């Protein structure tokens, strides 16, 4: 590609670019562990990290005038806005699994209306799914039940206590109603099938005139994003890795944990042709 072409880089956040303490995967001897940068604080406590190397590379990518870095997450706007990436702020961000498109931090109302129209036409209503989740969840392992942006629902659970049969039954029930279920750490998401990160990525690519799209993600909810990109990467952990999922344009990395996040940013920088940070 020439340096005049715009490259869009849409990346999932949690367990792809940023990692909680529990997800760091630092298996090497302590003296060999990478230096970490905290990029998220919640209730006065550090919550999410990148390696310092990944942070420097990402800052260089975000400052490249030929690249458009688009944080792409299932997080709500409020949860996303806790993150402080190095480098200039991203002009575009995709939140709520594609349900919210932020432009300079402000939700795009036209996009939100278009999403609402698709959901109303193509899948069961949120209230039906939410009530089902409450009815079938066991208080023994359920810790919280939440709605996100009036778009989807999720449960916070004690993962070890959730029966695999229960999760399978929920997946089948939701699938028949046009919804997808995804297990990510201690959270079980129920998300409308038409609510996709890929649709929002395509909209940002249209607005920016991006000639090439790059993406990364680790979960079932990222699969559509990876398939929609010209090139994509997934780390060696997460739902997609556990399932052995890949595709012709998706590179399956062997690296897991926070070092996978660093490798993903290196691949972004290399593919975008960004000068080394």
N, C-alpha and C positions, 0 to 999 in steps of 0.2 A: 504494500500500500504506500502511497505517497504521504508525505507529512502534511499535505493540505487536507486530506480526508479526515473526517471526524470519526473517532472510535468511541463507542459507548460501552462503559464497563458497569454492568449491573451485578452486584454481589449481595447474596444473603449475608447476614451479620452473625447471629449467634451460632457458635460451633463451625463457622466458616471463616470469617474474618476476626471475630472477637470471641474470647473464651472466659468463662467463669473459673474460679479456683478449682472447682470439681472437674472441669472439662479440660484443664491444661494438658494433661497427659505427659507430665515431665518424668519420664522413666529413666533418664540418664543419671549418673552420679551428680550429686548436688553441685560440685565445683564446675561441672560442664553445662549446667542449666543456662538457657539464654536469659539475658537481661530483659525484663518485662516493663511495659508502660501501661499504667492504668488509664483506660479511656472511658470508664463509666463509674460514677458514684451514685449510690442509692441509699437514702436515709443516713447520710453521713459516713457510709462505709464503702470501700472499694469493691467493685462488683465484676468488672470485665477488663480483660487485658489483651494486648498484642505484644509480640516481641518488639524490642526497640528497632530492630532491622526492618521488620514489616512496617512499622509506623513511618520510618524514614522513606521507604519505598512508596508507601501510599501517599505521603505528602508530596513527593515528586510527581506522582501520577495525577493527583488532584490539581496540581499547579500547571500541568501541561495544557496549553491552549488547544491542542488537537484532541484531547481526551475529555470525555464527560463521565465523571464518576457518579454513579447513582446507587446509594445505599438502598437495598431492596429487602424488606423484612416483613414478617408476620406480626411484629410488634405494633402496638397502638402508637399513635402520634406521641402521646405523653411518654411512653416507654422509650421510643426512639430518641426523643429530644434530650434524654439524659446522657447520650453518648457524645463525646467530644473527640472527634478524629483530628489528627494533626493535619496541617495544611489549610488551605482556604475552604470555607464551608461549601457543601454540595448544593448547587442550585436546585437540583431535582432530587427528590427522595420518594420511594414507594413504600407505603406503610399498609398495615392491615391486610397483608397478602395480596395487594393490588387494589384494595378498596379505597385507599386514599392516595392521591398524587399530590405531593407538596411541591410548590414552586416558591423558592426563596422562603421556605418555612410555612407558607400559607396554603391551606387545602384548596385544590382546584374544584370549584363547585360544579362546573359542567361535567367533569369526570365523575364526580360522586353521583350525580343524577343519572348518568349513563349506566353506571354500575348498578344502581338501585333498580333501574328498568330491566336489566338482564336478570337479576336475581328473582324479581317478581314473576318473570315470564318462564324461567327455566328450572326452578327447584322449589322444594318445600320451604315454607316460611321459617324464619329463625325461631320463633316462639314454639313451634311444634318440636323442633329439634332440642331446644333448651329444656322444655318440659320432659321430654323423653330422657335426656341425660340425668336430670334430677331424680326421675322415677326409678331408673335402673341402677344408679350408683349406690355403692355400699358405704355407709358412714365409717366402716372399719378402715377403709383406705382413702376415702375422699377427704381432702383438706379444704379445697375451695372450688367454687363453680362461678365462672365469670362470663360476661358478655363483652365483646370487643368491638367498639365503634358501631354497635347495632348492626354488625355484619356477620359475625360468627361467634362460636362459643368455645370455651376450653375449661378443662378440669385440671386442678393441681392435685396430684395423688401421691401416695406412698407406692412407688412403682413395684417394689418386690411383692406387694400384697394383691396387686391387680391380676385376676386370673386371665390367662391367655385366651380362654374360651369366651370370656366376657368381651374382650377387645375384638375378637373375631366376629361375635354376634353383633356388636355395635357397628362394625365396619359394613357388614352386610345390610343391616337395617338402614344405615345412612346412605349407602350406595343406591338403594332402591328409591331413594327420595332426592337423588341428585346432589348428595353431599359426600365429602371425603373425610376420612379419619386419619390422623397422623399422631404418632407417639414421639415426643421429643423430650428426652430427659424425664422430668417429673410432670410434664404437661401432656394432656391428651386433647388434641384440637379436633373440632368438628367444623369444617369449612365448606361453604357451597362450592360445588364443582365449577360454576362459571366465574368464581372469584379467583383470578389468577395473577401471578406476578408477570407472566409473559405478556398479557394484554397491556398492562401498564408500561412494561418495557418498550413494547412496540410503539405506544403513544409518545413516549419520550424520544425514541429514535426518529419518529416522524417530525416532531417539533424541532429537534436539533439537526436534522439532516444527516444523521450518522450513517456512514457507509458500511461500517462493520460493528457487530455487537459481540461482546465477550461477557461471560457469566460464570458464576460459581455458586454452589450450594450443596447441602449435605442431606436434606430431608426429602420425604415424599412430596411435600408441598413445593419443593424446588424443581422437580422433574420437568414440569412444563417450561420453566424459565431456561433450563439448560438445553432443552430440545429446540427452543425458539432462537437461541443465540447461534451465531456463525461458528464460534468456538467456545467450549465450556470445560470446567474442571470440577471434580468432586473430591473431597478429602477421603482418606482411608478409614474414616469412622462415620457413624450416623446410619440412618435408615437405608439410604441408597447403597452404601458400602455393605451393610449387613445383608442386603438382598442381592448383592453382586450386580447391581444395575449399572448399565452403561449404554452408550449409543455411539454411532460412528463419529460424531463431532464432539464427543465428551471424553476427556482424558481422566481416567480413574487413577488418582494418586495413591501411593502406598503409605505416605506419611500421614500420621494421625496426631490429634491434639494441636496445640498452639503452633507447633512447627509446620503443620499443614497450612495454617493460615499464612505463614510467612512464604511458603512455597507458592501458594495461590497468588499472592501479590507479586512475587517475582515473575510468574507466568503472565499476569496482566501487563506488567511493565514491558516485558519482552515482546508480547504480542502487539501491544499498542505502539511500540517503537519509541517509548518515552526515554529520554536521556537518563542514565543511571542516577539515582538519588544519592 
